[in-house]
Amino acid sequence: MKNYSFILIAFIAVMMTACKKTSHITGTIEDGKDRDTLFLISDVKNGIPMDTLFVKGGRFEYETEPDSTYLCLLRYGKKIQAFFMEPGNIQISLKKDEMENIISGTKLNDEWQKLNSAASDYQKEMMRLTEEVQKDTSEQNMQAIMPKVMMAQNKLSDIYYQTAERNIQNELGFFLVSNPVALSEEQVLKLINQMPSKIHARKEIQEIERFLKSSAAQNAEGGNTISDFSAQSPDGKTINAMSVVSKHELTIIDFWASWCSPCMQEMPHMVELYKLYKDKGLGILGVSLDTDEEAWKNAISKTGASWDHISELKRNSEIANMFGVTAIPFTLLVDKEGHVLASGLVGNELEDFVRAQLN
């Protein structure tokens, strides 16, 4: 009987050990010297180290059994590398150029690495475009380069959004939403609406949501009223937004540009939608972010977009800034008093909304 009891106790001990979720960190540091110290920080807000790691032979190692997955910082010298402490084997490679650091081995850290690589590519592209501007400061060159800048920004924003959406139920999604460096306010609100209740209830998310919903000018959230704005039409006349909005039961304010591929792909759908519903009270005001007047006018003509159009024809659109527009196409749907009914709708979602409102 005693033998059976011993076997049972040993079996339970083995099973308890097997169920423990261990995070095992192995890392290398370029030009790291023996006894160099790295500080592991879990209290990201206050930056207080939870442990110290020592370098030996250019390598360092750490093991723990975390109660949950959480963001960590690894401070080495004056540099800091973020990663996620989660069960599994985490590999960290620290380089002289911190943009070349590599984090891998677990689900969230692999996703984090892909995002960091995309951000690094974006920074390199911005440096290249900046050098082009420095070599040639002419207005013509600036007009040629700005669409490339906008496309790079939009691409990075899309990658951030897709990563956050894929990870909206975990700590990476929470981090990206609570630190929206490359996300528009509209994207942040969409992501918040997708969050599970436990994450949505966190103080950081509640504060962000309250802030974004507090200002109509910043986020164009439903129920708010737009501020009037104006710009030049293709024939050189000044058009006020409310002068267009007040004529229609429903108006789509469409932010777009001739150099924006998704915008141009959406345009035929918008033309058909306008044909179907213009006699039922639909109006459209196109707000172009073009800087090339000829390209803007040609795009209107080529697509048959026969509604009202305006553009400031400058690199930093005050109208886009008014509504926090950082990625296009972007739409606002307003009634004839300028009350925002919806925003960010394209494709079938846009058509379904227009149909519901005007039928």
C-alpha positions as CSV (number, residue, x, y, z in Angstrom):
1,M,0.0,0.0,0.0
2,K,2.8,2.3,0.9
3,N,4.4,1.7,-2.6
4,Y,1.2,2.6,-4.3
5,S,1.0,5.9,-2.3
6,F,4.5,6.8,-3.2
7,I,3.8,6.2,-6.9
8,L,0.7,8.3,-6.8
9,I,2.4,11.2,-5.1
10,A,5.3,11.0,-7.6
11,F,2.8,10.9,-10.5
12,I,0.9,14.0,-9.1
13,A,4.2,15.9,-8.7
14,V,5.2,15.1,-12.3
15,M,1.8,16.2,-13.6
16,M,2.0,19.5,-11.7
17,T,5.4,20.2,-13.1
18,A,4.3,19.4,-16.6
19,C,1.3,21.9,-16.2
20,K,3.5,24.8,-15.3
21,K,3.9,27.3,-18.1
22,T,7.5,28.4,-18.3
23,S,8.9,31.4,-20.2
24,H,12.5,30.6,-21.2
25,I,14.4,33.5,-22.6
26,T,17.7,33.0,-24.5
27,G,19.4,36.0,-26.0
28,T,22.5,37.4,-27.7
29,I,23.9,40.9,-27.6
30,E,26.3,42.2,-30.2
31,D,29.6,43.3,-28.7
32,G,28.3,42.3,-25.3
33,K,31.0,42.0,-22.6
34,D,31.0,39.5,-19.7
35,R,29.2,40.8,-16.7
36,D,27.3,43.5,-18.7
37,T,23.9,44.0,-17.1
38,L,20.5,44.0,-18.6
39,F,17.4,45.1,-16.6
40,L,14.1,43.2,-17.0
41,I,11.2,45.6,-16.5
42,S,7.6,44.4,-16.1
43,D,6.3,47.6,-14.6
44,V,6.4,49.5,-17.9
45,K,4.6,52.5,-16.5
46,N,7.2,53.3,-13.8
47,G,10.2,51.6,-15.3
48,I,11.2,49.7,-12.2
49,P,13.3,46.6,-12.9
50,M,12.0,43.2,-11.7
51,D,15.3,41.4,-12.3
52,T,18.8,41.7,-13.6
53,L,20.4,39.6,-16.3
54,F,24.1,39.2,-16.8
55,V,25.9,38.7,-20.1
56,K,28.4,35.9,-20.5
57,G,30.1,35.1,-23.8
58,G,27.8,37.5,-25.6
59,R,24.7,35.6,-24.4
60,F,22.1,36.0,-21.6
61,E,19.4,33.7,-20.3
62,Y,16.3,34.0,-18.1
63,E,13.5,31.7,-17.0
64,T,10.2,32.4,-15.1
65,E,6.7,31.1,-14.7
66,P,4.4,34.0,-15.5
67,D,0.9,34.1,-14.2
68,S,-0.2,35.8,-17.4
69,T,1.1,37.2,-20.6
70,Y,2.3,40.8,-20.3
71,L,4.5,43.4,-22.0
72,C,8.1,43.6,-20.8
73,L,11.1,45.9,-21.4
74,L,14.7,44.9,-21.6
75,R,17.0,47.8,-20.9
76,Y,20.6,47.6,-21.9
77,G,22.7,50.7,-21.7
78,K,20.6,53.6,-23.0
79,K,18.5,51.3,-25.2
80,I,15.3,49.5,-24.6
81,Q,13.7,46.5,-26.3
82,A,10.1,45.6,-25.8
83,F,8.8,42.0,-26.0
84,F,6.0,39.9,-24.5
85,M,6.5,37.6,-21.6
86,E,4.5,34.5,-22.5
87,P,5.0,30.8,-22.1
88,G,7.5,29.2,-24.5
89,N,11.0,29.7,-25.7
90,I,11.7,33.4,-26.5
91,Q,14.7,34.4,-28.5
92,I,16.1,37.9,-28.3
93,S,18.9,39.2,-30.6
94,L,20.2,42.6,-29.7
95,K,22.2,44.4,-32.3
96,K,24.3,47.6,-32.4
97,D,21.5,49.2,-34.5
98,E,18.4,48.6,-32.4
99,M,16.3,48.7,-35.6
100,E,17.9,45.4,-36.5
101,N,16.9,43.7,-33.2
102,I,15.0,40.4,-33.6
103,I,12.4,39.0,-31.2
104,S,11.0,35.5,-32.0
105,G,9.9,32.1,-30.7
106,T,6.4,32.6,-29.4
107,K,3.1,33.7,-31.0
108,L,2.9,37.3,-29.8
109,N,6.6,37.9,-30.2
110,D,6.6,36.6,-33.8
111,E,3.7,39.0,-34.6
112,W,5.6,41.8,-32.7
113,Q,8.7,41.2,-34.8
114,K,6.8,41.4,-38.1
115,L,5.3,44.7,-37.0
116,N,8.7,46.1,-36.0
117,S,10.2,45.0,-39.3
118,A,7.4,46.8,-41.2
119,A,8.0,49.9,-39.1
120,S,11.8,49.7,-39.8
121,D,11.1,49.4,-43.5
122,Y,8.8,52.5,-43.3
123,Q,11.5,54.5,-41.5
124,K,14.1,53.5,-44.1
125,E,11.7,54.6,-46.9
126,M,11.1,57.9,-45.1
127,M,14.8,58.5,-44.9
128,R,15.2,57.8,-48.6
129,L,12.4,60.2,-49.5
130,T,13.8,62.8,-47.2
131,E,17.2,62.5,-49.0
132,E,15.4,63.0,-52.4
133,V,13.8,66.2,-51.1
134,Q,17.1,67.5,-49.8
135,K,18.7,66.9,-53.2
136,D,15.9,68.7,-55.1
137,T,13.7,71.1,-53.1
138,S,11.6,72.2,-56.1
139,E,7.8,72.3,-55.9
140,Q,7.6,69.8,-58.7
141,N,9.7,67.3,-56.9
142,M,7.8,67.8,-53.7
143,Q,4.5,67.1,-55.5
144,A,6.0,63.9,-56.9
145,I,7.3,62.6,-53.6
146,M,4.3,63.4,-51.3
147,P,2.1,60.7,-52.8
148,K,4.9,58.2,-52.1
149,V,4.9,59.5,-48.5
150,M,1.2,59.1,-48.1
151,M,1.2,55.6,-49.6
152,A,4.0,54.6,-47.2
153,Q,2.0,56.0,-44.3
154,N,-1.2,54.3,-45.4
155,K,0.6,50.9,-45.9
156,L,2.1,51.1,-42.4
157,S,-1.2,52.1,-40.9
158,D,-2.9,49.1,-42.6
159,I,-0.3,46.7,-41.2
160,Y,-0.8,48.1,-37.7
161,Y,-4.5,47.8,-38.0
162,Q,-4.4,44.2,-39.4
163,T,-2.0,43.2,-36.7
164,A,-4.2,44.7,-34.0
165,E,-7.3,43.2,-35.4
166,R,-5.7,39.7,-35.6
167,N,-4.6,40.0,-31.9
168,I,-7.6,42.0,-30.6
169,Q,-8.2,39.4,-27.9
170,N,-4.7,39.3,-26.5
171,E,-2.0,41.6,-25.0
172,L,-0.5,42.7,-28.3
173,G,-3.9,43.9,-29.6
174,F,-4.4,45.8,-26.3
175,F,-0.9,47.4,-26.5
176,L,-1.5,48.6,-30.1
177,V,-4.9,50.1,-29.4
178,S,-3.7,51.8,-26.2
179,N,-0.6,53.1,-28.0
180,P,-2.0,53.9,-31.5
181,V,1.1,55.4,-33.1
182,A,0.1,54.5,-36.6
183,L,-3.7,54.1,-36.3
184,S,-6.3,56.7,-37.1
185,E,-8.9,57.5,-34.5
186,E,-11.5,55.8,-36.6
187,Q,-9.5,52.6,-36.7
188,V,-9.0,52.8,-32.9
189,L,-12.7,53.0,-32.3
190,K,-13.4,50.1,-34.7
191,L,-10.8,48.0,-32.8
192,I,-12.2,49.0,-29.4
193,N,-15.6,47.8,-30.5
194,Q,-14.1,44.4,-31.4
195,M,-12.4,43.9,-28.0
196,P,-13.6,41.2,-25.6
197,S,-15.3,42.6,-22.5
198,K,-12.4,41.9,-20.2
199,I,-9.9,44.0,-22.2
200,H,-12.5,46.6,-23.1
201,A,-13.2,47.3,-19.4
202,R,-9.5,48.2,-18.7
203,K,-9.0,51.7,-17.5
204,E,-6.6,52.6,-20.5
205,I,-9.2,51.6,-23.1
206,Q,-12.1,53.3,-21.3
207,E,-10.1,56.6,-21.2
208,I,-9.2,56.4,-24.9
209,E,-12.8,55.6,-25.9
210,R,-14.1,58.6,-23.8
211,F,-11.5,60.9,-25.3
212,L,-12.2,59.9,-28.9
213,K,-16.0,60.2,-28.5
214,S,-15.7,63.6,-26.8
215,S,-14.9,65.7,-29.9
216,A,-16.9,65.7,-33.1
217,A,-14.2,67.6,-34.9
218,Q,-11.6,65.0,-34.0
219,N,-13.5,61.7,-34.6
220,A,-16.7,62.5,-36.5
221,E,-18.5,60.0,-34.2
222,G,-22.2,59.4,-34.9
223,G,-24.5,61.9,-33.3
224,N,-22.1,64.9,-33.5
225,T,-22.5,67.8,-36.0
226,I,-19.7,68.6,-38.4
227,S,-18.1,72.0,-38.5
228,D,-18.5,73.8,-41.8
229,F,-15.5,73.9,-44.1
230,S,-14.7,75.1,-47.6
231,A,-12.2,74.8,-50.5
232,Q,-11.9,75.3,-54.2
233,S,-13.9,73.4,-56.8
234,P,-12.3,72.2,-60.0
235,D,-13.5,75.3,-61.8
236,G,-12.0,77.6,-59.1
237,K,-15.1,78.4,-57.1
238,T,-15.2,78.2,-53.3
239,I,-17.7,75.6,-52.0
240,N,-18.9,75.4,-48.4
241,A,-19.6,72.0,-47.2
242,M,-22.9,72.9,-45.6
243,S,-24.2,74.5,-48.8
244,V,-24.0,71.0,-50.3
245,V,-25.1,69.1,-47.3
246,S,-28.2,71.2,-46.7
247,K,-29.5,70.3,-50.2
248,H,-29.7,66.5,-49.6
249,E,-31.4,64.1,-47.2
250,L,-28.1,62.2,-47.0
251,T,-24.6,63.3,-48.0
252,I,-21.5,61.2,-48.3
253,I,-18.4,63.3,-47.6
254,D,-15.7,61.2,-49.4
255,F,-12.0,61.7,-48.7
256,W,-10.0,60.4,-51.6
257,A,-7.1,61.2,-54.0
258,S,-6.2,60.3,-57.6
259,W,-3.0,58.6,-56.4
260,C,-4.8,56.4,-53.9
261,S,-5.3,52.9,-55.5
262,P,-8.0,51.8,-53.0
263,C,-9.9,55.1,-53.7
264,M,-9.8,54.6,-57.4
265,Q,-11.0,51.0,-57.0
266,E,-13.9,52.2,-54.9
267,M,-14.8,55.0,-57.3
268,P,-16.9,52.9,-59.9
269,H,-19.0,51.6,-57.0
270,M,-19.5,55.2,-55.7
271,V,-20.6,56.3,-59.2
272,E,-23.2,53.5,-59.4
273,L,-24.4,54.3,-55.9
274,Y,-24.9,58.0,-56.9
275,K,-26.8,57.1,-60.0
276,L,-29.2,54.9,-58.0
277,Y,-29.9,57.3,-55.2
278,K,-29.3,60.8,-56.3
279,D,-33.0,61.3,-57.1
280,K,-33.9,59.9,-53.7
281,G,-31.9,62.5,-51.8
282,L,-28.3,61.4,-52.0
283,G,-25.5,63.9,-52.4
284,I,-21.8,63.4,-52.4
285,L,-19.0,65.9,-51.6
286,G,-15.6,64.7,-52.7
287,V,-12.8,66.0,-50.7
288,S,-9.5,65.3,-52.5
289,L,-6.1,65.1,-50.9
290,D,-4.4,65.7,-54.2
291,T,-1.7,68.3,-54.7
292,D,-1.6,67.9,-58.5
293,E,-4.5,69.9,-59.8
294,E,-4.4,68.3,-63.3
295,A,-4.3,64.7,-61.9
296,W,-7.3,65.6,-59.6
297,K,-9.4,66.9,-62.5
298,N,-8.5,64.1,-64.8
299,A,-9.5,61.5,-62.2
300,I,-12.9,63.2,-61.8
301,S,-13.4,63.2,-65.6
302,K,-12.2,59.7,-66.2
303,T,-14.3,58.1,-63.5
304,G,-17.5,60.1,-64.2
305,A,-17.8,61.3,-60.6
306,S,-20.4,63.9,-61.4
307,W,-21.0,65.3,-57.9
308,D,-19.5,68.3,-56.0
309,H,-15.7,68.2,-55.5
310,I,-13.3,70.3,-53.5
311,S,-9.6,70.2,-52.8
312,E,-7.1,72.4,-50.9
313,L,-4.4,71.2,-53.3
314,K,-1.8,71.2,-50.6
315,R,0.3,68.7,-48.8
316,N,-1.2,69.0,-45.3
317,S,-5.0,69.1,-45.7
318,E,-6.6,71.2,-42.9
319,I,-10.0,69.5,-43.7
320,A,-8.5,66.0,-43.3
321,N,-6.9,67.1,-40.0
322,M,-10.2,68.4,-38.8
323,F,-11.7,64.9,-38.9
324,G,-8.5,63.0,-38.0
325,V,-8.3,61.4,-41.4
326,T,-4.9,59.6,-41.8
327,A,-5.9,56.9,-44.2
328,I,-8.1,57.0,-47.3
329,P,-10.7,56.3,-48.7
330,F,-12.6,57.6,-45.7
331,T,-16.3,58.5,-45.7
332,L,-18.6,60.6,-43.4
333,L,-22.4,60.2,-43.8
334,V,-24.4,63.2,-42.6
335,D,-28.0,64.4,-42.8
336,K,-29.0,67.8,-44.1
337,E,-28.3,69.4,-40.7
338,G,-24.8,68.0,-40.7
339,H,-25.4,65.4,-38.0
340,V,-23.0,62.5,-38.4
341,L,-24.9,59.3,-39.0
342,A,-22.0,56.9,-39.7
343,S,-18.3,57.0,-40.8
344,G,-15.7,54.8,-42.4
345,L,-18.2,52.9,-44.6
346,V,-17.1,51.7,-48.1
347,G,-18.3,49.1,-50.5
348,N,-21.3,47.0,-49.6
349,E,-21.5,48.5,-46.1
350,L,-21.9,51.9,-47.6
351,E,-24.5,50.8,-50.1
352,D,-26.5,49.0,-47.4
353,F,-26.5,52.1,-45.2
354,V,-27.6,54.4,-48.0
355,R,-30.4,52.0,-49.0
356,A,-31.6,51.8,-45.4
357,Q,-31.6,55.6,-45.0
358,L,-33.2,56.6,-48.3
359,N,-35.7,53.7,-48.9
